[in-house]
């Protein structure tokens, strides 16, 4: 997940990744990701869904593909940083 220190501080890398995810969601760009089973999926990222509190750390990311995928934003940050998800993927 997102690497957050014990005092809750995000790294600059985390912030840049969050910004890229939010921008991709606003633009509705194609993404591709690797599933746990090793399959490669593609879809369209949707705008980040903020909770009522407005705390982006608790936001969710939705991707429309054959099925709707919904992940906590921390998981998407980790997927992007680990190379398991590519934003604005255009083969």
KEKEFI-82682 format. One line per 10 residues: number of its first residue (from 1); their letters; for each residue y negated, z negated, x negated of N, C-alpha, C, O. Coordinates in steps of 0.2 Angstrom, whole numbers. Layout:
<atoms>
NUM = a = Y Z X Y Z X Y Z X Y Z X; ...;
</atoms>
This chain:
<atoms>
1 = xxxxxxxxxx = 6 0 -4 0 0 0 -6 0 -4 -6 0 -11; -12 0 -1 -18 0 -5 -18 -7 -10 -17 -12 -7; -20 -5 -16 -20 -11 -21 -27 -15 -20 -32 -13 -22; -26 -21 -17 -32 -25 -15 -31 -31 -19 -25 -34 -19; -36 -33 -23 -35 -40 -27 -34 -46 -22 -36 -45 -16; -33 -51 -25 -32 -57 -21 -38 -59 -18 -38 -63 -12; -44 -57 -20 -51 -59 -17 -53 -54 -12 -58 -54 -9; -48 -49 -11 -49 -44 -5 -54 -38 -8 -56 -34 -4; -55 -37 -14 -59 -32 -17 -55 -25 -18 -50 -26 -21; -58 -20 -15 -54 -13 -16 -57 -10 -23 -63 -12 -25;
11 = xxxxxxxxxx = -53 -6 -26 -55 -3 -32 -59 3 -30 -59 5 -25; -63 6 -35 -66 12 -34 -62 18 -32 -63 22 -28; -56 18 -36 -51 23 -34 -49 22 -26 -48 28 -23; -48 16 -24 -46 15 -17 -52 18 -12 -51 21 -7; -58 16 -14 -64 18 -10 -65 26 -10 -66 29 -5; -63 29 -16 -64 36 -16 -58 40 -12 -59 45 -8; -52 37 -12 -47 39 -8 -48 38 -1 -47 43 3; -51 32 1 -53 31 8 -58 36 11 -57 39 16; -63 38 7 -68 43 8 -65 49 9 -67 53 14; -60 51 5 -57 58 6 -53 58 12 -53 64 15;
21 = xxxxxxxxxx = -50 53 14 -46 53 20 -50 53 26 -49 57 31; -55 49 26 -60 50 32 -63 56 32 -64 59 38; -65 59 27 -68 66 27 -63 71 29 -65 76 33; -57 71 27 -52 75 29 -51 75 37 -50 80 40; -51 69 39 -50 67 47 -55 70 51 -54 73 56; -62 70 48 -67 72 52 -67 80 52 -69 83 57; -64 83 47 -64 90 46 -58 93 50 -57 99 51; -53 89 51 -46 91 54 -43 96 50 -40 101 52; -42 94 43 -39 99 39 -31 98 39 -28 93 41; -28 103 36 -20 103 36 -18 98 30 -22 98 25;
31 = xxxxxxxxxx = -13 94 31 -10 90 26 -3 91 26 0 94 30; 0 89 20 7 89 19 9 83 16 5 80 12; 15 80 18 18 74 15 25 74 15 29 78 18; 28 69 11 35 69 10 37 63 14 34 57 13; 42 64 18 45 58 22 49 54 17 51 55 11; 51 48 20 56 43 16 62 47 14 65 45 9; 65 51 19 71 55 17 70 61 13 75 64 11; 64 62 10 63 68 6 61 74 9 60 79 5; 60 74 16 58 81 19 51 82 18 47 77 17; 49 88 18 41 89 17 39 91 24 42 96 27;
41 = xxxxxxxxxx = 34 88 27 31 89 33 24 92 32 20 90 27; 21 96 37 14 98 37 11 96 44 15 96 49; 5 95 44 1 94 51 -6 94 50 -9 96 44; -10 92 55 -17 92 55 -19 85 55 -17 81 60; -23 82 50 -25 75 51 -31 75 56 -35 79 56; -31 70 59 -36 68 65 -41 63 62 -40 60 57; -47 62 66 -52 57 64 -48 50 64 -44 49 68; -50 46 59 -48 40 58 -50 36 64 -55 36 66; -45 32 66 -45 28 72 -47 20 70 -43 17 67; -53 18 71 -55 12 69 -54 7 74 -54 8 80;
51 = xxxxxxxxxx = -52 1 73 -51 -5 78 -57 -7 81 -63 -5 78; -57 -11 86 -63 -13 89 -68 -17 84 -74 -17 85; -65 -20 79 -68 -24 74 -73 -20 70 -77 -22 67; -71 -13 69 -74 -9 65 -72 -9 57 -74 -6 53; -67 -14 56 -64 -15 49 -60 -9 47 -54 -8 50; -62 -5 43 -58 1 41 -52 -1 37 -47 3 38; -51 -7 35 -45 -9 32 -39 -9 37 -33 -9 35; -41 -10 43 -36 -10 49 -36 -4 53 -33 -4 58; -39 2 50 -39 8 54 -32 11 54 -28 9 50; -31 16 58 -25 20 58 -27 27 57 -32 30 59;
61 = xxxxxxxxxx = -22 31 54 -23 38 53 -17 42 57 -12 40 57; -20 47 61 -15 51 65 -15 58 62 -20 61 61; -9 60 62 -8 67 60 -4 71 66 2 68 68; -6 76 68 -3 80 73 2 85 70 -1 90 66; 8 85 71 13 90 68 18 92 74 16 92 80; 24 93 73 29 93 78 29 87 83 29 88 89; 28 81 79 27 75 83 21 72 80 18 74 75; 18 67 84 12 64 82 14 58 77 19 54 79; 11 58 71 13 53 66 7 48 66 1 50 66; 8 42 66 2 37 66 4 32 60 9 28 60;
71 = xxxxxxxxxx = 0 31 55 1 26 50 -5 22 49 -11 24 51; -4 15 46 -10 11 44 -13 15 38 -10 18 34; -20 14 38 -24 18 33 -21 16 26 -22 20 21; -19 10 25 -17 7 18 -11 11 16 -11 13 10; -7 13 21 -1 17 19 -3 24 17 0 27 12; -8 27 21 -10 34 19 -14 34 12 -13 39 8; -17 29 11 -21 28 4 -15 28 -1 -16 32 -6; -10 24 0 -5 24 -5 -1 31 -6 0 33 -11; 0 34 0 3 41 0 -1 46 -4 2 50 -8; -7 46 -3 -12 51 -7 -12 49 -14 -11 53 -18;
81 = xxxxxxxxxx = -13 43 -16 -13 41 -23 -7 42 -26 -7 43 -32; -1 41 -23 5 42 -26 8 49 -26 13 51 -29; 4 54 -23 5 61 -23 10 63 -18 13 68 -18; 12 58 -13 16 59 -8 13 63 -2 16 65 3; 6 63 -2 2 67 4 -3 71 0 -7 68 -4; -4 77 2 -9 81 0 -14 82 6 -12 85 11; -21 81 4 -26 83 9 -28 90 9 -29 92 3; -30 93 14 -32 100 14 -27 104 11 -29 109 6; -21 104 13 -16 108 10 -16 115 13 -15 115 19; -16 120 9 -16 127 11 -12 131 6 -14 132 1;
91 = x = -6 132 9 -1 136 4 -3 143 2 0 146 -1;
</atoms>
